[in-house]
Amino acid sequence: MRGLKTLILEKKSFGQATTASSSHMIHGGLRYLMYDRLTTQITCWDSGNILQIAQKNLIRLPIIWPVYQGHAHGIETVETLLESYDQFQPMKGGLRHLRLSKEETLSLIPGLRAEGLIGAVSFDEWWVNPVELVKKNLESARRYGAQIEEGRGLDEFILKDRRIIGLKSNGEEIHAKILINAAGPWIDEVAGLADIRIPLRLQKGTHLVYQEKLIPFGLLLQTMDQRYIFVIPSPQGTLIGPTDIATDEKPGEIKTSQEEIQYLLKTALHYLPSLPVQYDSTVVGARPILAQKGNEKLLSRGFEVLDHEKRDNLAGLITIGGGKMSDFRLMAEETANLACVKLGIKNPCRTSLETLDGEALSPSSFKRPSSILQGFLKTRPHLREAHAFSHLAFAFLKHLAHSHPKGPEFKSYYSV
């Protein structure tokens, strides 16, 4: 779209690895509010851009978070978190949360365990077929002249005087002024062909797949070890997951374990006793999280554009690492920005001003959040957590100080 001659190579099939094994959601990252508030904010902002450019591919997904006696977070704490999330919902076309009584919750989710249920809070996300979303992006690229080829991997880089000037693929030499390593969990393997390293902390995520749509709305469920998994209904059926486990397996060799399957089943059956034990299949992938210090639960899900000329004294190569499907457009924008600077191209990014079908859009009324503070906190996980906690602590005091009148009836709210 900026006038560059562009070739995209994919070793196997586009969107069939990490993207296909995702939770199929464009979402703001509610749980990051507890330790990485700025990532939630900027993800909500770009989720709004994605909604605009791919609206035909997205379906509103109301999610219900049931709260039970003995849960780590009580109903007031949970609603405080959702009130904080409400601040960012307008960015991504989301509706404000609703607080639900026990009776309302059970009427919305037939078969949900009633014992110990206090009530629930609902929040708003978007479901997408991720592989179709990839295809729509590729179609848009083709319209602007991109050459796109599947079944072509990287054999080796072509180097000259600490500059990568091209690559070899399937025995063919291809020369280029800039190469971009956008290989997800394989970025370290790709960089290794140039004798550089990009340390990753791969997190394995497994979902159980049911071909039947088992419940009418999404669920967010607390696990026995105080993590959370989703039950996600869609036109394709139902997903339950994901797990979130550090792994040393290679990205292409990751497999679902029986322990993961039992973990997901045990959690889901605890809340949905009539859930079929026999699922149809599993899907597993690796989240490519950039290596960071600190507890696994505090890992930033943010992304980083790596300039290997500055980082490794190796010109001609850029890597995009980390991130989520929910901010893929921004990841691409910042990566292309650096490439354009190096090539002397001044054409601005326009991917938020046009749908994937080529229809013009008006500029967003929401300004992009500042990246300066986010960059500062990125390498300081405990300070990042303290920043998030301070916002939630203030929000909790505000929550307790105000009355909360009953909101609209759930089904009329979502027009279902």
C-alpha positions in Angstrom: 0.0 0.0 0.0 3.0 2.3 0.4 4.3 1.5 -3.1 6.9 -1.1 -2.3 7.6 -4.1 -4.4 6.8 -6.9 -2.0 7.2 -10.7 -1.8 5.7 -12.8 1.0 7.1 -16.3 1.5 5.3 -18.9 3.7 7.0 -22.3 4.4 3.7 -24.2 4.7 0.2 -22.7 4.7 -0.7 -19.1 5.7 -2.4 -18.8 9.1 -2.3 -22.5 9.9 0.0 -22.5 12.9 -0.2 -20.0 15.8 -3.0 -18.0 14.2 -5.2 -21.1 13.7 -4.6 -22.4 17.2 -5.6 -19.1 18.9 -8.8 -18.6 20.8 -10.4 -17.0 17.7 -11.0 -13.7 19.4 -10.1 -10.0 18.6 -10.1 -8.8 22.2 -8.6 -6.2 24.4 -6.9 -8.4 26.9 -9.0 -8.1 30.0 -6.6 -10.1 32.3 -3.7 -7.9 31.4 -5.4 -5.1 33.3 -4.1 -6.8 36.5 -0.4 -6.5 35.6 0.0 -4.8 32.2 -2.6 -2.0 31.8 -1.0 -0.2 28.9 -1.0 -3.4 26.8 -4.7 -3.7 27.4 -5.2 -0.1 26.3 -3.2 -0.2 23.1 -4.7 -3.6 22.2 -8.2 -2.2 22.6 -7.2 0.7 20.4 -6.0 -1.5 17.6 -8.8 -4.0 18.0 -11.0 -1.0 17.1 -9.1 -0.5 13.9 -9.3 -4.2 13.1 -13.1 -4.1 13.7 -13.4 -1.3 11.1 -11.2 -2.9 8.4 -12.6 -6.4 8.9 -16.1 -5.8 10.3 -17.7 -8.3 7.8 -15.5 -11.1 9.4 -16.2 -10.3 13.1 -19.1 -11.4 15.2 -19.9 -9.9 18.6 -19.2 -12.3 21.4 -20.7 -11.6 24.8 -18.7 -13.4 27.6 -20.1 -14.2 31.0 -17.7 -14.4 34.0 -19.5 -16.4 36.8 -18.4 -15.8 40.3 -18.7 -18.5 43.0 -18.1 -18.6 46.7 -14.5 -19.4 47.4 -13.2 -17.8 44.2 -10.0 -15.8 44.3 -11.9 -12.7 43.3 -15.2 -11.7 44.7 -18.1 -10.1 42.7 -17.2 -6.6 43.7 -13.5 -7.1 42.7 -14.6 -8.6 39.4 -17.0 -5.8 38.6 -14.3 -3.3 39.4 -12.1 -4.9 36.8 -14.9 -4.7 34.3 -15.5 -1.1 35.1 -11.9 -0.4 34.3 -12.2 -2.3 31.1 -15.3 -0.2 30.2 -13.0 2.8 29.8 -11.4 1.1 26.8 -14.5 -0.7 25.3 -15.5 2.3 23.1 -12.2 2.0 21.3 -13.1 -1.4 20.0 -16.8 -1.0 19.6 -17.5 -2.9 22.8 -20.5 -2.5 25.0 -20.2 -1.7 28.7 -20.3 -4.6 31.2 -23.5 -5.9 32.9 -23.8 -7.3 36.4 -26.0 -10.4 36.6 -27.8 -12.0 39.5 -27.5 -15.8 40.1 -31.0 -16.3 38.5 -30.1 -14.3 35.5 -26.9 -16.1 35.0 -28.5 -19.5 35.2 -31.2 -18.5 32.7 -28.5 -17.4 30.2 -26.3 -20.5 30.5 -28.4 -23.6 30.9 -26.6 -26.3 32.7 -24.2 -24.0 34.6 -23.6 -25.3 38.1 -25.9 -23.4 40.6 -24.2 -24.5 43.8 -22.2 -21.7 45.3 -23.0 -19.3 42.4 -23.1 -15.7 43.6 -23.8 -14.0 40.2 -21.8 -13.0 37.2 -20.5 -10.1 35.1 -20.6 -9.9 31.3 -18.2 -8.2 28.9 -18.0 -7.8 25.2 -15.4 -9.2 22.7 -15.4 -10.2 19.0 -15.1 -13.6 17.5 -13.3 -14.2 14.1 -12.3 -17.1 11.9 -8.6 -16.4 12.1 -7.6 -18.2 8.9 -10.2 -16.3 7.0 -8.9 -13.1 8.4 -5.4 -14.0 7.2 -6.8 -14.7 3.7 -8.6 -11.4 3.6 -5.3 -9.6 4.4 -3.5 -11.5 1.7 -6.2 -10.6 -0.8 -5.8 -7.0 0.1 -2.1 -7.2 -0.4 -2.5 -8.9 -3.8 -4.7 -6.1 -5.0 -1.8 -3.7 -4.3 0.6 -5.9 -6.2 2.2 -8.2 -3.6 3.6 -11.5 -4.8 2.5 -14.2 -2.3 3.8 -17.8 -2.3 3.1 -20.8 -0.1 5.3 -23.8 0.3 8.5 -21.8 0.1 10.7 -21.7 3.2 14.0 -20.0 3.9 17.1 -22.1 3.0 19.7 -19.4 3.8 20.4 -15.7 3.8 22.7 -14.1 1.2 25.2 -11.8 3.1 27.7 -9.3 1.9 29.8 -7.2 4.3 27.4 -7.5 7.3 24.4 -6.8 5.2 21.7 -9.3 4.1 21.0 -8.7 0.5 18.7 -11.6 -0.2 17.9 -15.2 0.5 17.7 -18.6 -1.1 14.4 -20.4 -1.2 13.9 -23.8 -2.8 17.2 -23.3 -4.5 16.3 -20.0 -6.0 18.2 -16.7 -5.1 15.9 -13.8 -4.3 17.5 -10.3 -3.8 15.8 -7.6 -1.7 16.8 -4.3 0.0 15.0 -5.3 3.2 13.9 -8.6 4.6 11.4 -8.9 7.4 11.3 -11.9 9.7 7.7 -12.3 10.7 7.8 -16.0 11.5 6.0 -15.9 14.9 7.4 -18.7 17.2 10.0 -19.4 14.5 11.7 -16.0 14.5 14.6 -17.3 16.5 15.2 -20.1 14.1 15.1 -17.7 11.2 17.5 -15.3 12.9 19.8 -18.2 13.6 20.5 -18.6 9.9 22.2 -15.2 10.2 24.0 -16.3 13.4 22.0 -14.1 15.7 19.6 -15.0 18.4 16.1 -13.7 19.5 15.4 -15.4 22.9 11.8 -16.4 23.3 9.7 -17.8 26.0 7.2 -20.1 24.2 3.9 -20.7 25.9 2.0 -23.7 24.8 -1.7 -23.2 24.4 -4.2 -26.1 23.8 -7.9 -25.9 23.1 -10.5 -28.7 23.1 -12.6 -28.5 20.0 -16.3 -29.4 19.8 -18.1 -29.3 16.5 -21.3 -28.4 18.2 -22.2 -25.0 19.7 -22.7 -26.1 23.3 -23.7 -22.8 25.0 -25.3 -19.6 23.7 -22.7 -17.1 25.1 -19.0 -17.3 26.0 -17.8 -18.2 29.5 -14.7 -17.2 31.4 -14.0 -19.8 34.1 -11.5 -19.9 37.0 -9.4 -23.0 37.1 -8.4 -24.9 40.2 -5.0 -23.2 40.2 -6.6 -19.8 39.9 -6.0 -19.3 36.2 -8.7 -18.7 33.6 -10.0 -20.5 30.5 -12.6 -19.6 28.0 -15.6 -21.6 26.7 -16.1 -20.0 23.3 -19.2 -20.7 21.1 -19.1 -19.8 17.5 -20.5 -20.8 14.0 -17.7 -23.4 13.9 -18.7 -25.0 17.2 -17.1 -24.6 20.7 -13.5 -24.0 21.9 -12.4 -24.7 25.5 -9.1 -23.3 26.6 -6.4 -22.3 26.3 -3.8 -23.8 28.5 -0.8 -21.5 29.0 2.3 -23.6 29.7 6.0 -22.8 29.3 7.5 -25.3 26.8 10.9 -26.2 25.5 9.4 -28.0 22.5 10.2 -26.7 19.0 7.3 -24.7 17.5 6.6 -27.3 14.8 6.7 -30.2 17.2 4.4 -29.0 20.0 1.8 -31.6 20.9 -1.2 -31.6 23.3 -0.6 -33.6 26.5 -3.1 -35.8 28.3 -2.5 -33.6 31.4 -3.7 -30.5 29.4 -6.8 -32.4 28.2 -7.7 -33.5 31.7 -7.0 -30.0 33.1 -9.4 -28.4 30.6 -12.1 -31.1 31.0 -11.9 -31.0 34.8 -12.3 -27.3 34.8 -15.2 -27.2 32.3 -17.0 -30.1 33.9 -16.8 -28.5 37.3 -19.0 -25.6 36.0 -20.9 -27.4 33.2 -21.6 -30.9 34.6 -23.5 -32.0 31.5 -20.7 -31.1 29.1 -19.9 -34.0 26.8 -16.7 -35.7 27.9 -16.0 -36.7 24.3 -14.6 -33.8 22.4 -14.0 -33.9 18.7 -10.3 -32.8 18.5 -7.7 -30.6 20.0 -5.7 -27.7 18.6 -2.3 -26.6 20.0 0.1 -23.8 19.2 2.9 -21.7 20.7 2.6 -18.1 21.7 5.9 -16.3 20.7 6.5 -14.2 23.8 9.8 -12.3 23.8 12.1 -13.5 26.6 11.7 -11.4 29.7 12.7 -11.6 33.3 10.2 -12.3 36.0 7.3 -14.6 36.8 5.5 -16.3 33.8 2.2 -14.8 34.8 3.7 -11.3 34.5 5.1 -11.7 31.0 4.2 -8.8 28.8 2.2 -9.7 25.7 3.4 -6.6 23.9 5.4 -6.8 20.7 8.7 -5.3 19.6 10.2 -4.4 16.2 13.9 -5.4 16.1 16.3 -3.4 14.0 19.2 -5.9 13.5 21.4 -3.1 12.1 21.4 -1.4 15.5 21.0 -4.5 17.6 23.4 -6.9 15.9 25.4 -4.8 13.3 23.6 -6.7 10.6 21.9 -4.5 8.0 19.0 -5.5 5.8 17.0 -7.5 8.3 14.0 -6.5 10.5 12.2 -8.8 12.9 8.7 -8.4 14.4 8.3 -10.5 17.6 5.7 -11.0 20.3 2.3 -9.5 20.2 -1.2 -10.9 19.6 -3.7 -11.4 16.8 -5.7 -8.5 18.4 -3.1 -5.9 17.4 -1.7 -7.5 14.2 -2.5 -4.3 12.2 -0.4 -2.2 14.5 2.4 -4.7 14.5 2.5 -4.5 10.7 2.3 -0.7 10.7 5.3 -0.3 13.0 7.3 -2.9 11.1 6.6 -1.2 7.8 7.4 2.2 9.3 11.0 1.0 10.1 11.4 -0.6 6.6 10.2 2.6 5.0 12.6 4.7 7.0 15.5 2.5 5.9 14.3 2.7 2.2 13.7 6.5 2.3 9.9 6.0 1.7 7.8 8.7 3.2 4.3 7.4 2.3 2.3 7.1 5.5 0.5 4.0 6.7 -3.1 3.8 5.4 -4.2 0.4 6.7 -6.6 1.9 9.2 -8.2 4.0 6.5 -9.4 1.3 4.2 -11.3 -2.0 4.7 -9.8 -5.2 3.7 -12.2 -5.1 0.7 -10.9 -1.7 -0.4 -13.6 0.6 0.9 -12.6 4.0 2.3 -12.9 4.6 6.1 -12.8 7.8 8.1 -9.9 8.2 10.5 -10.6 6.9 14.0 -11.7 9.4 16.6 -9.6 7.7 19.2 -5.9 8.7 19.5 -3.3 6.0 19.9 -2.1 5.7 23.5 1.4 6.9 24.1 4.1 4.2 23.7 6.7 6.0 25.9 5.4 4.8 29.2 4.7 1.4 27.8 8.3 1.1 26.6 9.6 2.1 30.0 7.5 -0.4 31.8 8.1 -3.2 29.3 11.4 -4.4 30.9 10.2 -3.7 34.5 7.5 -6.3 35.2 7.1 -5.5 38.9 6.8 -1.8 38.3 4.4 -2.6 35.4 2.3 -4.7 37.8 2.4 -1.9 40.4 1.2 0.6 37.8 -1.7 -1.6 36.9 -2.6 -2.4 40.6 -2.6 1.3 41.5 -5.3 2.0 38.8 -7.4 -1.0 40.0 -7.0 0.0 43.7 -8.4 3.5 42.9 -11.1 2.0 40.8 -12.1 -0.4 43.7 -12.4 2.5 46.1 -14.5 4.4 43.6 -16.7 1.3 43.0 -17.4 0.9 46.7 -18.3 4.6 47.1 -21.0 4.6 44.4 -24.3 2.9 44.1 -24.8 0.6 41.1 -28.3 0.7 39.6 -29.4 -2.3 37.7 -28.5 -2.2 34.0 -30.6 -3.2 31.0 -31.9 -6.7 30.5 -29.1 -8.9 29.0 -30.8 -10.2 25.8 -32.2 -6.8 24.8 -28.7 -5.3 25.5 -27.2 -7.6 22.9 -30.3 -7.8 20.7 -30.3 -11.6 20.9 
